[in-house]
Amino acid sequence: MAGGKESARQKMINIMYLVLLAMLALNVSDTILNAFKNINDSLMASTTNVEASISQLMTSFENTKLKEQPDRAKPLYDKAKQALAIGEDLNKYIENLKKEFTTAGQGIDPETGDLVERSNQDIAPGIMINQKKGAALKAKINETDAKLRALVDPKERGGLTFSLTATDPTERVNGVKKSWEEVNFGEGTPLTAAMTILSKIQTDVKNAESDVIKRLLGNLDKAPVILDKFSAVAVAPSSYIIAGQPYTAEVFLTAYDSQASPQITINGSNISVRDGKGIYNVPTSREGIFSYKGSITLRQADGTFKSYPLPEQKYQVSRPSAVVSPTAMNVFYIGVPNPVSISAPGIPKENLRVSMNGGSISGSNGNYTVRVSSAGTAKVNVSAEINGKVQSIGTQEFRVKRIPDPVPQFAGKTSGALSSVAIKSQNTVFAKLLNFDFDAKFTVTSFTLIIQRKGSDAQVLKASGSSLTPDMQKAMRLVVPGSRVFFEDVEAVGPDGAKRMIGAIALSAN
């Protein structure tokens, strides 16, 4: 008739019911009918007792736990009320079927206290089989069973003892497979027996309610967390302190449940839990400031889950580095962008505030560019925002110098021998910076060309700019081996805009 675990009392009732059914197959006597009447009365009394026990349990819970621990008790109490409502829905459905049986059975006989037509074997099959109300009852029973079990935590459902399912038997009767409703209300079932079956189902419903409610309300006495481990903890806002700042830390005792298995989520992903504590481990493959937040979710006594948010935490990743400052070479050059890298150990680069005297500085996040315009000295000032306050953390002085003079070159040479062919093929005088790391360019603005050929007077020509004039090019074509070529009074302008006399070029043709 039903599946699942059964109490001893339920097993006894089922056995008695089966014995009576077997006797019915032989003869439906008044003795058997009276026996059904007695079982029905016993079932109804049992149902009343269970109902009273449930009512007493609910009232006691309302007057004690619900008032003393409303936050934890109310969710459990609400679920218990749901169980009552679910059971009552099925109970009312069965009561309506009983009324139909009573009406069809011509009411109650005052002498027997049973149905007038209690021996009638057509009424129950007519209502339950022909009108298919037995199939509807079967579906209603299984639906109620599922709803009641759903109120209990999945881990505790295996401990439920009530039996409320209605399933078709797997065995065949005389070679015929019968449904649950045919076995209980089919052909040959006296009306009083069918009424007794309905009473048994009502008893099963109340037993199911009681089982679920006791399990729900009993969970309040189970501590969701058993604090069995203690640790002394010191938490400081920062482990990096600037001189002059106080070091502040919160020192307290913390406790945790080493046997608990909370679900700990960081940035949307679950992390591993060991001895009740989460282990958050991430690679640090790049520099910067990183943050994370999450939650700790723990199952409560009522089977529900409660989440505790983890406030946002921040940490900084920096590369190991050594800062070497050659104090004798702290120089800024006029006219070019001077790159400067600025950092302070333990302080995020974006928290730095940089300014300077004697020039201008631009940039961010540790990388800056300095420009200066006059020789002398300049100072770079560095402050940092620490715990919401801006504090000076250092000043560095630099010398300001002009860019070194470039060297004049023609055909890639400043002096020495060069073939006459190479001399004739060139057309421009250049000013080159040698051994200087900055990208600074000089432009030749004027020069004097002197050509001395053997047996001839020196030819002197002047040019503005860096290129040979047409007259110079004509004179250059007459250069032969043994001739000497000079570029004098070479003048150039660099990034600082100042004109400079940068020397001379002396070449001999071969």
Wavefront OBJ file of the C-alpha trace (Angstrom):
o trace
v 0.000 0.000 0.000
v 2.819 2.418 0.683
v 6.564 2.695 0.541
v 9.207 4.094 2.861
v 10.067 3.369 6.490
v 7.159 2.451 8.824
v 6.760 2.568 12.574
v 5.829 -0.578 14.513
v 2.269 0.690 15.015
v 1.844 1.342 11.269
v 3.123 -2.156 10.449
v 0.621 -3.675 12.881
v -2.286 -1.744 11.316
v -1.257 -2.819 7.828
v -1.067 -6.482 8.859
v -4.528 -6.326 10.452
v -5.903 -4.705 7.314
v -4.439 -7.427 5.086
v -5.849 -10.139 7.340
v -9.308 -8.611 7.109
v -9.067 -8.397 3.329
v -8.170 -12.074 3.207
v -11.183 -12.935 5.349
v -13.413 -10.882 3.063
v -12.526 -13.157 0.194
v -14.232 -15.980 2.090
v -17.239 -14.300 3.654
v -18.340 -10.766 4.524
v -20.015 -11.380 7.857
v -21.181 -8.913 10.469
v -18.219 -9.971 12.562
v -15.792 -8.838 9.847
v -17.737 -5.666 9.209
v -17.682 -4.899 12.949
v -13.956 -5.504 12.966
v -13.522 -2.894 10.235
v -15.700 -0.531 12.273
v -13.487 -1.074 15.337
v -10.281 -0.487 13.335
v -11.774 2.668 11.843
v -12.675 3.971 15.314
v -9.154 3.152 16.543
v -7.569 4.956 13.605
v -9.714 8.036 14.165
v -8.770 8.065 17.866
v -5.104 7.716 16.955
v -5.415 10.588 14.475
v -6.978 12.765 17.160
v -4.163 11.956 19.592
v -1.444 12.778 17.047
v -3.237 16.007 16.151
v -3.355 16.975 19.840
v 0.356 16.178 20.203
v 1.202 18.389 17.227
v -0.932 21.231 18.589
v 0.767 20.982 21.996
v 4.220 20.996 20.360
v 3.409 24.081 18.275
v 1.948 25.942 21.261
v 4.992 25.165 23.397
v 7.324 26.353 20.640
v 5.333 29.590 20.241
v 5.512 30.352 23.976
v 9.219 29.589 24.376
v 11.604 29.392 21.424
v 9.664 31.770 19.176
v 9.808 34.460 21.860
v 13.343 33.751 23.066
v 15.065 33.355 19.690
v 12.739 34.906 17.092
v 15.409 35.321 14.406
v 16.306 31.633 14.373
v 12.953 30.210 15.450
v 10.609 31.969 13.017
v 11.918 30.319 9.816
v 11.503 26.912 11.461
v 8.050 27.808 12.799
v 6.921 29.020 9.365
v 8.008 25.741 7.793
v 6.131 23.794 10.478
v 2.976 25.768 9.642
v 3.525 24.911 5.983
v 3.614 21.231 6.933
v 0.278 21.614 8.771
v -1.283 23.356 5.767
v -0.021 20.693 3.342
v -1.392 17.869 5.498
v -4.714 19.616 6.092
v -5.208 20.041 2.341
v -5.084 16.247 1.856
v -7.149 15.636 4.992
v -9.978 17.875 3.692
v -9.863 16.080 0.363
v -10.334 12.741 2.131
v -13.138 14.139 4.324
v -15.048 15.085 1.174
v -14.661 11.511 -0.102
v -15.982 10.215 3.247
v -19.038 12.452 2.921
v -19.693 10.965 -0.524
v -19.393 7.457 0.944
v -21.785 8.381 3.791
v -24.365 9.900 1.460
v -24.207 6.952 -0.950
v -24.358 4.535 2.020
v -27.655 6.116 3.316
v -26.030 7.704 6.344
v -25.141 6.260 9.736
v -27.141 3.463 11.396
v -27.799 4.583 15.026
v -27.837 0.990 16.206
v -24.410 -0.031 14.809
v -22.830 3.407 14.606
v -21.682 2.360 11.135
v -22.914 3.062 7.619
v -26.349 1.724 6.789
v -24.988 0.171 3.574
v -21.706 -0.829 5.157
v -21.651 -4.203 3.442
v -22.373 -2.756 -0.010
v -19.577 -3.759 -2.413
v -20.599 -1.505 -5.337
v -20.514 1.993 -3.848
v -16.738 2.276 -3.237
v -15.721 0.875 -6.665
v -18.318 3.080 -8.339
v -16.926 6.260 -6.788
v -13.229 5.440 -6.644
v -12.779 3.349 -9.829
v -15.558 4.267 -12.228
v -15.457 7.979 -11.384
v -11.611 7.788 -11.198
v -11.534 9.476 -7.803
v -9.194 6.761 -6.559
v -6.563 7.769 -9.144
v -6.991 11.398 -8.131
v -6.512 10.448 -4.461
v -3.352 8.503 -5.326
v -1.898 11.550 -7.083
v -2.896 13.765 -4.152
v -1.162 11.438 -1.643
v 2.097 11.354 -3.626
v 2.007 15.117 -4.097
v 1.570 15.624 -0.347
v 4.426 13.220 0.405
v 6.780 15.148 -1.912
v 5.797 18.541 -0.457
v 6.322 17.419 3.142
v 9.731 15.886 2.400
v 10.809 19.046 0.556
v 10.493 21.014 3.811
v 13.303 18.966 5.364
v 16.995 19.429 4.566
v 18.090 16.866 1.927
v 20.718 15.501 4.303
v 18.044 14.684 6.906
v 15.343 13.212 4.652
v 16.755 9.733 5.031
v 15.791 9.827 8.722
v 12.082 10.451 8.073
v 9.958 7.488 9.183
v 6.487 8.321 7.843
v 4.870 6.289 5.050
v 2.576 8.241 2.757
v 3.286 7.177 -0.805
v 0.632 5.427 -2.925
v 2.215 3.213 -5.588
v 0.891 0.510 -7.864
v 1.943 -2.990 -6.735
v 4.525 -4.779 -8.846
v 2.981 -8.248 -8.247
v 0.097 -9.572 -10.322
v -3.104 -10.817 -8.665
v -4.375 -13.991 -10.400
v -2.270 -13.025 -13.386
v -3.793 -9.533 -13.539
v -1.835 -6.404 -12.768
v -3.861 -4.016 -10.617
v -3.427 -0.334 -9.750
v -3.207 1.053 -6.213
v -6.816 2.257 -6.361
v -8.069 -1.136 -7.632
v -6.309 -2.959 -4.788
v -7.769 -0.645 -2.116
v -11.202 0.275 -3.564
v -11.798 -2.233 -6.365
v -14.442 -4.872 -6.942
v -15.612 -6.654 -3.775
v -14.607 -3.929 -1.320
v -17.323 -3.315 1.304
v -18.154 0.308 1.927
v -17.030 0.173 5.571
v -13.658 -1.266 4.485
v -13.195 1.592 2.014
v -14.064 4.075 4.763
v -11.457 2.417 7.023
v -8.819 2.756 4.288
v -9.531 6.473 4.053
v -9.204 6.772 7.854
v -5.850 4.980 7.687
v -4.599 7.466 5.090
v -5.689 10.328 7.376
v -3.716 8.738 10.200
v -0.680 8.433 7.920
v -1.016 12.123 7.027
v -0.988 13.166 10.680
v 1.985 10.909 11.407
v 3.820 12.503 8.466
v 3.021 16.001 9.730
v 4.263 15.050 13.201
v 7.493 13.548 11.860
v 8.303 16.598 9.753
v 7.341 19.168 12.400
v 9.341 17.454 15.163
v 12.398 17.340 12.916
v 12.048 20.987 11.924
v 11.460 22.415 15.374
v 14.077 20.137 16.918
v 16.754 21.685 14.700
v 16.657 24.856 16.779
v 18.544 23.064 19.541
v 21.337 22.165 17.133
v 24.080 24.790 17.120
v 24.874 25.750 13.502
v 28.482 26.442 14.522
v 30.462 24.742 17.274
v 33.356 27.001 18.242
v 36.176 24.601 19.027
v 39.285 26.467 17.825
v 40.626 29.776 19.094
v 43.393 32.042 17.760
v 44.875 35.377 18.727
v 44.778 37.729 15.731
v 46.287 41.148 15.042
v 44.920 43.052 12.067
v 46.620 46.244 10.882
v 45.392 48.514 8.065
v 48.909 48.525 6.615
v 52.207 46.797 7.252
v 54.137 49.695 5.717
v 54.550 52.751 7.911
v 56.209 56.081 7.134
v 58.387 57.601 9.871
v 56.242 59.938 11.935
v 53.085 57.856 11.501
v 51.711 55.758 14.392
v 51.400 52.003 13.937
v 47.848 50.889 14.723
v 46.494 47.344 14.908
v 43.386 45.607 16.265
v 44.264 42.681 18.539
v 41.510 40.233 19.452
v 40.602 36.583 20.023
v 38.813 34.807 17.199
v 37.012 31.454 17.292
v 35.914 29.127 14.519
v 34.384 25.706 13.927
v 37.114 23.393 12.641
v 34.522 20.745 11.713
v 32.296 23.073 9.710
v 32.291 23.108 5.928
v 31.172 26.615 5.015
v 30.980 27.699 1.408
v 33.459 30.545 0.999
v 33.288 32.580 -2.188
v 35.901 35.111 -3.318
v 35.170 37.278 -6.359
v 32.431 34.854 -7.417
v 34.492 31.649 -7.156
v 34.522 29.055 -4.389
v 37.789 28.537 -2.531
v 39.022 25.461 -0.702
v 38.178 25.057 3.004
v 40.476 23.295 5.453
v 39.630 22.809 9.148
v 36.790 25.302 8.841
v 39.030 28.018 7.349
v 39.145 29.114 3.732
v 42.454 29.226 1.876
v 42.643 32.055 -0.680
v 45.594 31.640 -3.000
v 46.164 33.645 -6.207
v 49.239 34.109 -8.412
v 50.995 37.506 -8.392
v 52.231 37.749 -11.947
v 51.965 41.511 -12.353
v 52.400 44.646 -10.322
v 49.610 46.839 -9.031
v 46.925 47.180 -6.385
v 44.369 44.377 -6.292
v 41.212 43.874 -4.285
v 38.857 41.045 -3.469
v 35.585 40.558 -1.642
v 33.271 37.647 -1.070
v 31.030 35.884 1.401
v 30.894 32.965 3.824
v 27.727 30.871 3.596
v 26.763 28.537 6.448
v 23.827 26.207 6.864
v 21.602 27.210 9.763
v 19.792 24.925 12.191
v 16.531 25.190 10.220
v 18.201 23.909 7.063
v 18.344 27.310 5.404
v 21.582 29.007 4.443
v 22.834 32.370 5.661
v 25.588 34.399 4.011
v 27.993 36.694 5.816
v 29.609 39.281 3.504
v 33.386 39.702 3.518
v 34.378 43.402 3.319
v 36.595 44.400 0.402
v 40.270 43.670 1.017
v 43.198 45.251 -0.860
v 46.786 44.241 -1.398
v 49.692 45.582 -3.435
v 52.071 43.582 -5.603
v 55.521 45.092 -6.274
v 58.578 43.675 -7.971
v 61.721 43.200 -5.868
v 64.023 46.114 -6.741
v 67.111 47.979 -5.619
v 67.338 51.740 -6.098
v 70.848 52.983 -6.965
v 71.242 56.771 -7.062
v 74.525 58.112 -8.510
v 74.522 61.434 -6.671
v 77.414 62.831 -8.737
v 75.404 62.434 -11.963
v 71.960 63.706 -11.004
v 71.632 65.924 -14.079
v 68.808 67.343 -16.150
v 69.618 68.637 -19.648
v 68.093 71.752 -21.159
v 66.001 71.345 -24.295
v 65.273 67.621 -24.101
v 62.667 65.533 -22.209
v 64.388 63.985 -19.189
v 62.682 60.688 -18.162
v 62.371 60.133 -14.417
v 61.114 57.052 -12.565
v 59.735 57.742 -9.079
v 58.585 55.168 -6.544
v 58.343 54.678 -2.809
v 58.507 51.155 -1.314
v 55.173 50.098 0.151
v 53.216 52.988 -1.350
v 51.050 52.557 -4.468
v 52.409 54.550 -7.403
v 49.025 56.124 -7.997
v 49.155 57.577 -4.461
v 52.287 59.620 -5.222
v 52.084 63.409 -5.667
v 55.038 64.892 -7.593
v 56.061 68.530 -8.198
v 59.308 70.420 -8.854
v 61.107 73.765 -8.581
v 63.220 75.064 -11.481
v 61.348 73.231 -14.235
v 58.188 71.330 -15.089
v 57.280 67.685 -14.523
v 54.474 65.618 -16.074
v 53.377 61.980 -16.041
v 51.803 59.487 -13.635
v 52.061 56.049 -12.020
v 55.810 56.291 -11.425
v 56.852 57.424 -14.921
v 57.479 61.153 -15.390
v 59.144 63.591 -17.784
v 61.098 66.654 -16.639
v 61.811 69.742 -18.778
v 64.208 72.511 -17.737
v 65.129 75.754 -19.486
v 68.029 77.358 -17.612
v 71.294 76.119 -16.152
v 71.663 75.802 -12.394
v 69.732 73.432 -10.100
v 66.209 72.019 -9.857
v 64.372 70.094 -7.151
v 61.845 67.262 -7.469
v 59.413 67.056 -4.543
v 57.562 63.810 -3.745
v 54.535 63.462 -1.450
v 52.148 60.552 -0.953
v 48.566 60.034 0.130
v 48.704 57.723 3.156
v 45.533 56.783 5.031
v 43.682 59.712 3.484
v 46.377 62.311 4.286
v 49.048 63.760 1.972
v 52.518 63.650 3.501
v 55.908 64.724 2.113
v 58.269 61.759 1.730
v 61.325 63.300 0.041
v 63.053 65.920 -2.139
v 65.851 65.309 -4.656
v 68.093 68.041 -6.101
v 69.423 67.848 -9.673
v 71.986 69.879 -11.595
v 70.740 71.515 -14.778
v 73.189 71.608 -17.685
v 73.055 72.403 -21.350
v 73.553 69.612 -23.857
v 77.250 69.060 -24.813
v 78.484 70.565 -28.086
v 78.134 68.328 -31.115
v 81.000 67.507 -33.503
v 80.931 68.731 -37.155
v 81.177 66.005 -39.785
v 81.403 65.835 -43.581
v 81.170 62.479 -45.321
v 81.145 60.949 -41.833
v 84.553 62.387 -40.887
v 85.871 65.287 -38.812
v 89.474 65.059 -40.024
v 91.862 62.848 -41.904
v 92.289 61.542 -45.439
v 89.331 60.861 -47.722
v 89.145 59.969 -51.378
v 88.430 62.801 -53.773
v 85.520 60.812 -55.143
v 83.911 60.544 -51.668
v 84.435 64.287 -51.070
v 82.786 65.181 -54.378
v 79.770 62.901 -53.704
v 78.705 64.631 -50.457
v 76.576 67.745 -50.153
v 75.809 68.363 -46.449
v 77.628 69.290 -43.253
v 76.273 67.556 -40.120
v 76.493 68.217 -36.388
v 76.667 64.934 -34.464
v 76.365 64.342 -30.718
v 78.802 61.662 -29.668
v 78.332 59.471 -26.557
v 75.103 61.195 -25.501
v 72.101 59.036 -24.534
v 69.331 61.548 -25.178
v 67.683 61.942 -28.557
v 68.889 65.494 -29.185
v 69.393 66.831 -32.744
v 71.567 69.747 -33.902
v 71.225 71.530 -37.223
v 74.135 73.325 -38.941
v 73.121 76.919 -39.694
v 76.289 78.273 -41.423
v 79.885 77.397 -42.304
v 82.893 78.511 -44.412
v 84.396 76.199 -47.061
v 88.102 76.542 -47.962
v 89.554 74.488 -50.850
v 93.339 74.424 -51.378
v 94.533 72.739 -54.583
v 98.190 72.295 -55.490
v 99.558 75.212 -57.442
v 96.411 77.268 -56.963
v 95.269 79.935 -54.542
v 92.901 78.912 -51.761
v 89.225 79.270 -52.657
v 87.009 80.570 -49.776
v 83.218 80.279 -49.918
v 80.511 80.913 -47.278
v 77.090 79.188 -46.865
v 73.975 79.598 -44.733
v 72.405 76.328 -43.666
v 73.919 72.876 -43.784
v 74.081 72.248 -47.543
v 76.759 73.225 -50.083
v 75.856 76.191 -52.276
v 75.954 75.802 -56.090
v 79.326 77.652 -56.156
v 80.637 75.281 -53.498
v 79.464 72.264 -55.480
v 81.224 73.670 -58.609
v 84.434 74.170 -56.649
v 84.190 70.693 -55.121
v 84.160 69.115 -58.576
v 87.723 70.440 -59.086
v 89.064 68.622 -56.023
v 91.805 66.159 -57.003
v 94.148 63.961 -55.023
v 96.479 66.146 -53.002
v 93.867 68.859 -52.486
v 92.900 69.943 -48.985
v 89.340 70.800 -47.926
v 88.461 72.771 -44.768
v 85.092 73.587 -43.148
v 85.552 76.383 -40.649
v 83.349 78.598 -38.495
v 80.746 75.817 -38.375
v 77.729 77.079 -36.446
v 74.796 74.885 -35.226
v 71.536 75.179 -33.243
v 70.297 72.476 -30.850
v 67.070 71.759 -28.915
v 67.715 74.646 -26.520
v 67.639 77.156 -29.453
v 71.106 78.626 -28.738
v 73.668 79.015 -31.558
v 77.018 77.346 -30.999
v 80.370 77.423 -32.824
v 81.195 73.735 -32.906
v 84.676 73.621 -34.469
v 86.158 72.797 -37.858
v 86.679 69.919 -40.328
v 90.040 69.307 -42.044
v 90.191 66.744 -44.871
v 92.928 65.767 -47.367
v 91.937 64.211 -50.705
v 93.713 61.139 -52.020
l 1 2 3 4 5 6 7 8 9 10 11 12 13 14 15 16 17 18 19 20 21 22 23 24 25 26 27 28 29 30 31 32 33 34 35 36 37 38 39 40 41 42 43 44 45 46 47 48 49 50 51 52 53 54 55 56 57 58 59 60 61 62 63 64 65 66 67 68 69 70 71 72 73 74 75 76 77 78 79 80 81 82 83 84 85 86 87 88 89 90 91 92 93 94 95 96 97 98 99 100 101 102 103 104 105 106 107 108 109 110 111 112 113 114 115 116 117 118 119 120 121 122 123 124 125 126 127 128 129 130 131 132 133 134 135 136 137 138 139 140 141 142 143 144 145 146 147 148 149 150 151 152 153 154 155 156 157 158 159 160 161 162 163 164 165 166 167 168 169 170 171 172 173 174 175 176 177 178 179 180 181 182 183 184 185 186 187 188 189 190 191 192 193 194 195 196 197 198 199 200 201 202 203 204 205 206 207 208 209 210 211 212 213 214 215 216 217 218 219 220 221 222 223 224 225 226 227 228 229 230 231 232 233 234 235 236 237 238 239 240 241 242 243 244 245 246 247 248 249 250 251 252 253 254 255 256 257 258 259 260 261 262 263 264 265 266 267 268 269 270 271 272 273 274 275 276 277 278 279 280 281 282 283 284 285 286 287 288 289 290 291 292 293 294 295 296 297 298 299 300 301 302 303 304 305 306 307 308 309 310 311 312 313 314 315 316 317 318 319 320 321 322 323 324 325 326 327 328 329 330 331 332 333 334 335 336 337 338 339 340 341 342 343 344 345 346 347 348 349 350 351 352 353 354 355 356 357 358 359 360 361 362 363 364 365 366 367 368 369 370 371 372 373 374 375 376 377 378 379 380 381 382 383 384 385 386 387 388 389 390 391 392 393 394 395 396 397 398 399 400 401 402 403 404 405 406 407 408 409 410 411 412 413 414 415 416 417 418 419 420 421 422 423 424 425 426 427 428 429 430 431 432 433 434 435 436 437 438 439 440 441 442 443 444 445 446 447 448 449 450 451 452 453 454 455 456 457 458 459 460 461 462 463 464 465 466 467 468 469 470 471 472 473 474 475 476 477 478 479 480 481 482 483 484 485 486 487 488 489 490 491 492 493 494 495 496 497 498 499 500 501 502 503 504 505 506 507 508 509 510
